[in-house]
Amino acid sequence: EGPLPARETVQIAFPLRPHRVEAKASGWTIDGLHEDGLADPDLQLTRIHSEDAASDGLEMGPLPPFVRVERELNLGLNWEVTTRVVRLTPPGSAVVLAVPLLPGESVTTADLRVEDDRVQVNMAPEVLYAEWTSALEVQPTIALSAAEKSPWVELWRLQVGPVWHVEHEGIPLIRQGDGGLREWQPWPGEAISLVVSRPEGVEGQTLTIDSARLELRPGLRATDASLTIGVRSSRGGQHDIALPAEAQLQAVTINGVEQMIGQSGSQVRVPVVPGAQTIGLTWREPMTLGRRYNAPALNLGAPAVNVSVSIDYPRDRWILWVSGPRLGPAVLFWSYIVMLVIAALVLGRFRGTPLRTHQWFLLGLGLSPLPVPAAMVVVGWILVLAWRRQRPGLSSGWFNIRQLILAGWTVIALGCLIGAITAGLLGQPDMQIEGNGSYRWSLQWFQDRTAGGVPRPWVVAVSMWWYRGAMLAWALWLAWSLIRWLPWAWQSFSAGGYWRKMFTGLSGHGPRGGGNGGGGNGGGSTARSPRTGAASETASASASTSTSSASLQPSPAAASQSQAWKVPARAPGEEAPGWAGMPTPELGVRTIDGQPERRETMLGHGSSGERQGPPKPPPAKP
């Protein structure tokens, strides 16, 4: 009990909600009090001013509560309105409002009081928002207006379903989002008018299939299949899908939710609602997997676009050929066979190799599991060996480099052959299946438009044991062929020698001494200059004469590559030994391009020289 504060509005909060309240107020209006005497947790008293009363000026006090009223209209098969009152001022004071309803609006939220087409909103000091739902009558025009001199602002949102068409008049939109969402934010006193109409139906199809994907997983005794279609419909109803005659339906889903839908013969009837939805079907079809597999016959019941078929073939089958829509896989291995035949015909014309045309073809066929560069290594190795056999002559340095390259190339080529045998007997065949994202056993086809039937591609495949047997036969043929090819390869590698020494010259020194005129002893030496193309060089010691008192002896330091001859030391005053007049030959054997060459060094009285030609027999011993 006490005087009221000098403010325009006064809020009274009850710690405990009273059972009954009686109020007598003169010059005040009371909000939050029911006609039956019940009261809300908070009461609000508002002072009544006469029209001619003058204002006494500003007064000090807290700001009155201020909120935003958001109305969201959803025009679908049923019209609904969701109203939300959001506090904009800081919490701490109760909010008591009377929010007017729209024409034709009926509140469906329980425990909400409505008086004179106004919703009585009572928010406690700590409550931030209040919300309720209403039903709206279907009407051709909806009028929305923002109240003037009210403690709130308004925000309007409109969501229109596909069965309605709406045009607005009044203030412009502030935002238009996805799915037909429109939004207005009026100032106090502004209004809009929504003109709603229902589009008239025209003759034509009411259902469109935007996409369809059929996934097949063939097995030895049955095929598991799944169909996913994207549907847009302008009206509700049911749609029939025809499965294969022997299909056994396992599951039906709509928008990812499994439905209890049965199968009537080969027909499956699914419910369709206006709008877009995704329908999925899963079934199993008993069938034996043979050499040719055909996709099952399937009818979608309506024209469709963006139709794709996927076949996940078993890993124990060797795919030989595929066929279906133009945008799909292709087996490129057979084009490789054509190129292989042409290459075999060309390589078979080279007679420097032991391989004939059919052998070149079989070799390339067995190398097909390897990458093309690896197969070219083997072919190049055979051709280079043939060239090596025909061109053995090179200088020593280049000859040795070529031998090193050939040795390394041989190791790599033999490794490629072993890899081809391993890949053929233990690996999987690579038929070079490409196109539309397909590879090996995953086959993908696409067709942009169909009248209702799903494309039926087909695949020709045999058991993997056929491939294993073919590669085993090729491995045996290769082993038998290598018995004849490897000796030829060794002969080609060793033609003209295996290795050459870098320095092969021979040098020698003859006996030196003084001469007495023409009959005195002459000193001389022989030097062997290296010749281009020489392969090896040996030296032999000359025979000593039986009449001289001193004999020539080979020096041990020069016994490895050449023979250097010297005269034994003599006593002071001793005359130089005489020569019997017979030449002392020194033979050197040099091989040039595989042909031996001999030369002879002559040592005589007072002269030294070198003569090339056929060797002379040594003098007979006395």
C-alpha angles and dihedrals in degrees: 000000000000145000121307119245118257096258136118093239130030124190122205118197119196115216087204121026108247122232094226134005128198118191133188111183126169115195092006137092119216123214121191098038119114126215092244092058097260117131136205120240088263132038125200123203118199122193117237115225126199117234093243095044113117121228116251091211133254123340130205119242146104120304114265116247116275126194143176119236112211118194119190117189118200112193107191131123084312122032116231136176124205115196123194126185111202123191113234099178121071116276120257102091131070121250118220114177141157108217114195120232126232120255108279094012119139121188113232099178113105125235093030121126119221122189126174092351090306128116112227106224118195116178122182118232093262097044115104102191145004128208139187139170128229139184118236126208118239106253136159094238132035118195120203122184134172116233121242125227092012128134094244146059124222137230121191127200127183127198114186124196124220093259094063137064119204131191121184133210125197132036117019127256121267094199140007115194137184122300095030096298113160128185136196131182109194131194117235109288096021121121143183134202122217116206109202124195135168115231113241116241122247130199114274142079119321096198130063126187106214097182141002130188125187117194119193127190108185118203136183094269106011144018123232113211137182129189125198120185131178112217133191118191133181094202138025124257142102132297129204124218120191115220126192115288096252097037118131111210113225107171143358123200131184116197089344095307117116114237130204097238124148135208125250106199105302093335125098116191115204127184118246126201128193111278133030125324140160120234123195129190129186125191144154126229120198110227138138117245108235135168091287121044122194123195112244122261111258132174121199093197095234139047112283139191132205095031117177132181123200125191120191100197122204116266093230093065128089108221112215104168140003133193137179140103116002094252098066145083128314132197103236094181092089092059086054088056090055091052089046092055091051092048091048091052091052096044092045090066091067106092095188092084129065091233123099128200097274091046092053089051094050091046092052091045092056092046091057094100088063126075115267094252091056091051090049089055091061094045092047091049092058093047093048091051089053090051090047090054092053097043108042097146117095136130115276096259097048091041092058093045090053091051091053092050092049092050092052092043090052092054092050093046093051089049090053091052091051090048091052091052092048093047092048097048100036107019135070124265116258107212090173094242109184139155136095092014094308125144134170104315099000108086122185128189129180133194122183099210138013135175092232107295120101115235115260111216120183136211132205113209139150135200118291089239089075089060093046091051093049092050091047090053090049091049091053091048090050092051091051091047094049089060087068099032100051096059088050089049091051093049090050091049094049099041107131093007139310099252138001130214113240096224118037105158123134122214131182142173123220127212116289123210146130122277132216102223116292094339097051126108115273126208121224143160135202124220124192112214115204116248127215112258096022114147105188139352132201133181131212129200119250122239117258122234121250097219102056120094091218125048132206116250127194117245112239092218092066099041096103104063107004141002118248114194127206137178116246117248117269133206122263112278093016114133121238113267116260127237125234092227092252117121117244105221124212112195125205121185117208125178116216117184090339095309119110119235125197130197133182131215117209121208115189145153111303094345141079128190148142127242128185123208143085113334121255122226115258118257118270116260115244 
